[in-house]
Amino acid sequence: MFARAYDLVALTWPLILCGLFIICAIFAPALAARSGKLKIQVAGFIFDQGIPASMVRIIFIVIAALLFVLPGFRDYSVFFPERLALTAFFDNAGIERYVETLAKSDLVRLNIAPDWKSKKQEYFAKLNLDLSKYNLRFRFSEFPGQTYSKGEVKFRTKMIDKWGAQLYRIVEANGSLLHTTQLPGAQSVVIKSEFQLVETDGVIIDASWSDVYLRHGILIRPEFKQIIRISPTQEFYYGSLIAATRVDVFPYVNISKTLYLLRDQQGKNVPIGYAFYSQL
């Protein structure tokens, strides 16, 4: 969870006040004077006539309702850190564990290929072959613990003005990774890659009220161009990947693990890795 203490207060105060006004509405008759009316004091002046307790109850209910719907209109982008550290892995067991935690609606959106394991193998075999053409000794491995990556990502969004909806645009997303692998009978080999946001429909984050109140967030799917840095002046482009990430916004802020997906020729998505985030 990435929310700071004062962020939690800023995120939850509408619901706290909502609850208080609901309590006031329930006990409005008990707060009324014997005449059945509540006296209102404004700037030191007491209005003797007061207003009926039933009317006060209605006012409290309306205020509580406004406070309840307020989270559906808020700009949550200001609560997220713009720079995060990440660690990525490529083993099948970790991918399966992550997929099992996803809701059915998220799985439908991901559209994962049923034969993703064999296609993932083909992807790494081709990638390793291309690396050998550049005389790079690095080889990506699917076996747990043999290949992992560490780096950081810069991610910035901006809310798009739209009444009654959570609509954002990813305005900046990029980063770099140091990939480490252990070759048989050799020391660890390291290469560096960079990734840059691709302008697709994934840059638009469109969340409904149900995403905020019931699902507490949304699954975002931006696409990134992947580049392996061979030298300061030479780079090797190896396709683009979708970074499917669950973003929770209410009542707390959190960025969950990312599932990296490759789109196959049939339009299905092939999981090839996953990543954890931490604050820098």
N, C-alpha and C positions, 0 to 999 in steps of 0.2 A: 504494500500500500504506500503510495507516494505523497499522500496528503500530510501537510504539517499540522500542528495542533491548532493554529488559528484558522487554517483552511477547513478543518472539521467543523469549527464553530460557524464559519461563513457558509458552509454547505448545509448545515442542519438547522440553523436558527429559524427558517420559515416553518419547519415542522414543529419545533418546540413551541413557538408562538401560536401556531395553529392549535396545538393541544390545549394550551392555556385558554384560548378563546372558546374552545368547545366546552371546557370545564365551566367557564363563566356563563356560557349559554345555558348549560344544564342547571346551574344554581342561580340563575337570574331572579326567579321569584323569591328565593330566600334572601337575596340581597336588597329586595325592594322594601320600601317603607311600609308601615301598617296600612297606608292608603292604597297599597298595591302599585305604587309608583316609585321610581328611582329618581332622586334629586341629583341634578348635574351641577357641578361646580366648575366654572370657567373663569380664569383670571381673578380668583378670589370672590367672585359673585356667585351666589347660590340661587338657582332658578327654583322657586318654591313650587311651581306647578309640576316640575319633573316631567318624565315621560313614562308611559306604561311599561311595566316589566316585560310584557310580551313583545313590545317593539324593541326593547334593548336586546332581548334574546335573538330576534331576527338580525339585528345589527351585528351581534357577536358571530352568528352563523355565517353571515356574508363575509365578514373579515376573515374568519377561519377558512372559508372556501377559497378566497383570494390567495391566502398564504399557502394553501395546499397546491394550487395550480402554478404558483410562482416558479418552482423548480423546472417546470416544462419550458420556461422562457429564458432561463439563465444562460449566460455565456460560460461554459465550463472550460474553455481553452486556457483561461488565465490560471487555472489551478494545476496545470501539468508542467513539469520541468521541461525545458527545451533541449537539454542534453542528457543522455543516459548512457551508461555503460551496458554492454551486452556480451553474453557468452553463448556461442552456438555449438550444437552437436548434430550428428548425422546418423545415429544408430536407429534402427527400425523399432526397437522396444520403446525408446523414448517417444517416438512419433506416435506409436499406438497408444501409449498412456495418455498423451495429450488429447488425441482424437476422442478417446473415451470420456473425457470430461466435458466435451462440447454438447450444447443443447441440440435437439433435432433440427430446429430452425437454422442454426449455424451450419450444421452438416449439409443441409440442403443447399445453402449458399456456397459452400466450399466445393461441392460437386466432385468429390474425390473418385478417381478411377479405381475400379475394383481390383485391377491387376497392377496397382501402383508400385509394389515391391520390385517386380521384374523391370518395369519401366525406369524405376530409380536406379537399378543396377546398370541399365543401358546408358543412362545419362552420365553416371560417374565413369563408366568405361570410355565413353567418347571424350569426356572432359579430360581424363588422364592421358588419353592418346594425344589430344591437342597440346597438353602441357609438355609431353615428350618432344613434340615438334619444335618447341621453343627451347629445348635443352634444359628444361626445368625438372629437377629430380623429385619434386613434390608429387604425391599421389593421394587423392582423396580416398578414404576408406570408410565403409559402413560399419565396421566392427567397433563395438563400444570401447571408448578410451583411446582409440588409435588416432583419430582426427578430431580436433576441436578448434574453435575460433574465438578470439577475444578482440573487442574494439569498442567503438562508441558511435552513437547516432545522434544527429541533430534533427529534431522533429518539431515543426511549428505549424499551427493551424489558425485560421481566422474565421470567426462566425460571419455567415452571410445573412444579411437582414431579410428575415422572412417571418411574418407574424404567425405566432402559434406553432412554431416547429423548431427542432434542433437541426440546423443546417450549417455545415462548415465546409471549408475548403482547405486542403493541405497546401500551404504556400511554400514550405521548404522542408525537405527531407533528404538527408545524405549522411554518409559516414564512411568508415573504413574498418577493416578487420585484418588481424594477423592470424593466418591459418597455420596450425602446427600439426604435423603428422609424424608418426614413428614408423620408419621403414625397417623391414626385417634386416637384422644384422648391421644397422647403421644408427647414427645419432638422429635426433629430431631434425626435421627439415621445416623451414618456415617460408611462407610467401605472404605477400600483402595484396589485398583486394580493396576496391572502392565500389560504393554503390550510390546511384543517383536516381532521384524520383523521375518516373516516366509519366507524361501527361496522358492519362487515361481516365475513364469514368471513376476509377478508384480514388482519385484525388478529392472527390466529393463525398462528404460524410453526411448522410441524410438519416436522422434518427426520429422516430415517432414518439409520442407521449408514452406509449406502452414500453418502448425501449428504456425510457427514463424511470417510470414508476414500477413496472413489472419485471423487466429484464435488467434494470439498473445500468444499462450500457448498450453498446453496439459492437458488432464485429466489423472492423475496417479491413479493406483489402487493397492498399496501394501497391503499385508495381514499380520495381526497381531495376535499372540497368546495372549489370554486374561487369566489373572490369578488374582483371588481374594486372597488377603493376609489375612489369618485368624489369624496367629501369626507369630512372627519372624522365626519360623521353620516350619510352616504349611501353605500350599497354596491349593487353589481350582481352578482347570483348568475348564473353561467354554467355550471352543471352540475358534474358530478364526473368525475374522471379516475382511472384506475388507474396507479399508479407501479410498473412492473415493474422490479425491481432485483436483480441478481445479487450475493449476499453470500457471500464466501469466508471460512471460519473456520479451516481447518486445512490445512497447517501454518503459515499466516500469515493475518493479518486484512486484508481488503480489501473496499471497497464499489465496485462497478463502475458503469458508466453506468446511468442510468435511462431506460426507454422509457415515454413517456406514452401511454396508450391510452384511447380513447373507446369505450364499448360501444354497438353499433348495435342496431336493432330486431330483428335476426335473432339476437342473442346473440353476434355476432362482435365482435372488438376491432379498432379502427382506430387505428394509430399516428399521432400528430399532432406529436410532438416528442421530444427526448432531452436529457439533462442530464449534465454532468460534475461531480464533487465534488472539493473540496480542503479541507484543514484550515484552520480559522480561527486 
